[in-house]
Amino acid sequence: MSNRLSTNFALAASIGMLAMTIASWPATAQDQGVVARIGDKEITEAELATAAAMYGDELAAMPEDAKRSVMVDALIDIELARTAGRAAGLDQTEEFRRQAAFLEGQALRAVFMEAEIAKRVDEAAVRKAYDAHIEAAQPVEEFRVRQILLGSEADAAAVIERLKAREDFTTVAKEGSLDEASKTSGGDLGFMAKGTSLPEIEEAIAGLSPGEFADKPVQTAFGYHVVQLEEVRNQPSPTFDALAPQIRQMLEAQAAQQIIADLRSSTKVEKLVPDVQPPQADDGHDH
């Protein structure tokens, strides 16, 4: 079986009876775009959009045009099988009714949860959670450092003498640093939080004020460094736009749990099988 046919088969199986359900819906303006015809049956943009919204994540890695093509092929396959199944009278069987009832329950649950979650999680709720997160977050101090990497202690000491003579650190770094990654920017290593840089460099800049350089070479496994502290600041807070998707996802998950908990608490529920917790997934850590 080719990869394309295999993908279409798996997707059609995942979509299941979706096409049969939406085929019974009344036509709307958005139904007018037709993406396929199977005999007298037309598959519309609305049906494709519904299928994509429900199952598009399975094809998220595909380019949009390929995803669209595969989804249409899957709906065609479903329609062909549906027609054959009806012709064989399978839509009158008890097995079909059981599966149809289960899928109807899934669809109603999805629509109900979406509507209820939307009442509880809106832009204002996300903004409120973001503000609370930023207010509660502990500030993280970070520092910006420049360095000049040399091959020997003598070369590093010579560079320090040049800096003491008021030569520009950036110019000297561009001329002689062995660190190709930072020399073009005058030795600038950017901002780093404490504990994320080489410990020898952090120790060397610990007593410096912004603009000062260490008066002794710093030896590490990479060579001898001449370092200058450029700036110290608190790490900027992430923007609302950066965090909003994660916060919304978290709030929606919490809302979904609460909605189900409320439904359970307000209805007599009897679970007639042992209540057994599933085993934890192995995350590679001992707990």
Secondary structure, 3 states (H helix, E strand, C coil): CCHHHHHHHHHHHHHCCHHHHHHCCCCCHHHHCEEEEECCEEEEHHHHHHHHHHHHHHHCCCCHHHHHHHHHHHHHHHHHHHHHHHHCCHHHCHHHHHHHHHHHHHHHHHHHHHHHHHHHCCHHHHHHHHHHHHHHCCCCEEEEEEEEEECCHHHHHHHHHHHHCCCCHHHHHHHHCCCHHHHCCCCEEEEEECCCCCHHHHHHHCCCCCCCECCCCEEECCEEEEEEEEEEEECCCCCHHHHHHHHHHHHHHHHHHHHHHHHHHCCCCCCCCCCCCCCCCCCCCCC
